[in-house]
């Protein structure tokens, strides 16, 4: 019996918090652009969530949890490249979490902030093979900018997609190109490189 490799999925995620302060109203949102090869083309979906009171860090963690849970529902196991501009999330997954777990979910100098979310994320990553990558935010990366726009809208309007929905990225990109942006950008190249 031949075992097929897991589907290669590319995720660009971002989060927004309007206030970023637990002591006052700080509505937040997170969003992900999920892409997978579909023959010679690329299938794209959006996922976004909101919270009436949160922080950027909590929304980054919650967004990763929701996205990876939906990917498990869609494909059971995927080879995921997860791109985020949250250093907190990417460093946490690449550097901090192994040490925390080795010490029984403790830091050397005090409690782990957002521990319940880190532990939930640790559970959901087990279903996939994941590479965590950081991208500088607000640095004119089209897919990060798109995820940022979705996250801001989710925060402002307090709306959620309730799962993977057809993406608006292609329309957004066409609008950006009409304004003279991203004219030489190939949105499918990254996805096909990961096959």
RAWO-V816582 format. One record per backbone hydrogen bond with DSSP energy under -1.0 kcal/mol. CO is the residue of the C=O (numbers start at 1). NH is the residue of the N-H. E is the energy in kcal/mol with one decimal. If there is no record, write none. Layout:
CO_NH_E, CO_NH_E
This chain:
7_79_-2.8, 9_81_-2.6, 10_35_-2.7, 11_83_-3.3, 12_33_-2.7, 14_31_-2.6, 16_29_-2.7, 17_19_-1.5, 21_24_-1.3, 26_54_-2.0, 27_18_-3.1, 28_51_-2.1, 29_16_-3.2, 30_49_-2.0, 31_14_-2.2, 32_47_-1.7, 33_12_-2.1, 34_45_-2.6, 35_10_-2.7, 36_43_-3.0, 38_41_-1.9, 41_38_-2.6, 43_36_-2.1, 44_167_-1.6, 45_34_-2.9, 46_165_-2.4, 47_32_-2.5, 48_161_-2.8, 49_30_-1.6, 51_28_-3.1, 55_59_-2.1, 56_60_-2.3, 57_61_-2.1, 58_62_-2.7, 59_63_-2.4, 60_64_-1.9, 61_65_-2.4, 62_66_-2.6, 63_67_-2.6, 64_68_-2.4, 65_69_-2.2, 66_70_-2.3, 67_71_-2.2, 68_72_-1.8, 69_73_-1.9, 70_74_-2.0, 71_75_-3.0, 72_76_-2.1, 75_77_-3.1, 78_129_-2.3, 79_9_-2.6, 80_131_-2.7, 81_11_-2.9, 82_133_-2.9, 83_13_-2.9, 84_135_-1.8, 86_90_-2.4, 87_91_-3.0, 88_92_-1.6, 89_93_-2.4, 90_94_-2.6, 91_95_-3.1, 91_96_-1.9, 92_97_-3.1, 96_100_-2.3, 97_101_-2.8, 98_102_-2.0, 99_103_-1.5, 100_105_-2.3, 100_106_-1.2, 101_104_-1.8, 110_107_-1.2, 112_115_-1.1, 114_118_-2.1, 115_119_-2.6, 116_120_-1.7, 117_121_-2.6, 118_122_-2.3, 119_123_-1.4, 120_124_-2.0, 121_125_-2.2, 124_127_-1.2, 125_128_-1.8, 129_80_-2.8, 131_82_-2.9, 133_84_-2.4, 141_145_-2.8, 142_146_-2.4, 143_147_-2.1, 144_148_-2.4, 145_149_-2.4, 146_150_-2.4, 147_151_-2.5, 148_152_-2.5, 149_153_-2.2, 150_154_-2.6, 151_155_-2.2, 152_156_-3.0, 153_157_-2.8, 154_159_-1.1, 165_46_-2.9, 168_172_-2.5, 169_173_-3.2, 170_174_-2.1, 171_175_-2.2, 172_176_-2.2, 173_177_-2.6, 174_178_-1.9, 176_181_-2.4, 177_180_-1.9, 182_185_-1.2, 188_192_-2.2, 189_193_-2.1, 192_195_-1.1
